[in-house]
Amino acid sequence: MEKVINSHVLAVRDCLYDAANVEHVLHVLVQREQSAVALTTVACHMLTDEVTLMWTEEGFAPFRHKPDLVIPYRLMTKQQLSCINDALLHVMDLQLTQTCPKTVSGLCVYVSSLSHAAVKAEPSHVIYAVVRELRRTPALAAISHETLCDRVMHVLHTSVVIARRSFRDALHMLRAGEPGAELGAEPGDELEAELQAELEAELQAELDTQ
């Protein structure tokens, strides 16, 4: 049974955080995280919080320790929806679901007590996604990949240890122009404007400390 759960967790991790999808997932979660340091917060959760299996009324919650941060189903790709649907049907057939955390409102399906080794996002993919997200800000578009990667590593290092190899791998992906997933439903102009302002303020605050 443990192997079954582990296989679904790995599949979910790969369909959310692989090189083709991680940028879109980060972008969606940053919009959902209503804080002044949303980008750093989401990136740190990706790096430190194990992938969990939680389905809420509104969307899929990938972080065990932050179940209120979800990826809306309407913003997920067909591949991602198929992946989490397969996992849901399987764990329900095996009667593995449990009561959701109190922080989650509404209907929810949750698999807890996962005994397998913690499954997390690949650090190089997270760094890649963060740099790509920062480049959505016009003022940062001309900054080199190396400079942005180095700054991202510096900021994230305050919360999690990241191997230098992850920096090199992320830089290689950025230089190679790794394509992202098709975004499907895009966020509205209002949310995009809020994200833009948030990222500009956050990065400016970080740069001011240099």
C-alpha angles and dihedrals in degrees: 000000000000090000090052093053092044092053091053093046090052091047091051091047091052096047092049104036107029119118093266097051110026095085093055093045092050091048092053094046093048088057091049095049103081102202140105091251099039096140094053092043095052093043091052091050090052090052100042109023118081118236112258135186111243128146118192131180091261103038150312119307109210099178121080094202097042106043093161091068107084140171106233112237090229090062097048124099122246090252092053093047090050091049097051091041091055090050092048094051091048098049091045091052089052091046092234099138123111140187113295124242116275090245090069116082125205128011116344140171115207137178113205136167093058105176097188123103113282113274115210139166120282106259094223090056091051093050090048091051094047092052091048089050092051090052089064085077108085093216090061099043093095096048113107123255089240094055094047093044091050092050092048091050090050093051096044093046089072089068107026138019111245123189117237088236089068089057091053093046092049091049090051091052092049093049091048090053094235106205119236127225121276103271098217109188109028125211117258124266091253094057091043090054091049091050092048092052092045095051093047092051093045096048093044090054089051094047091049089062093058 
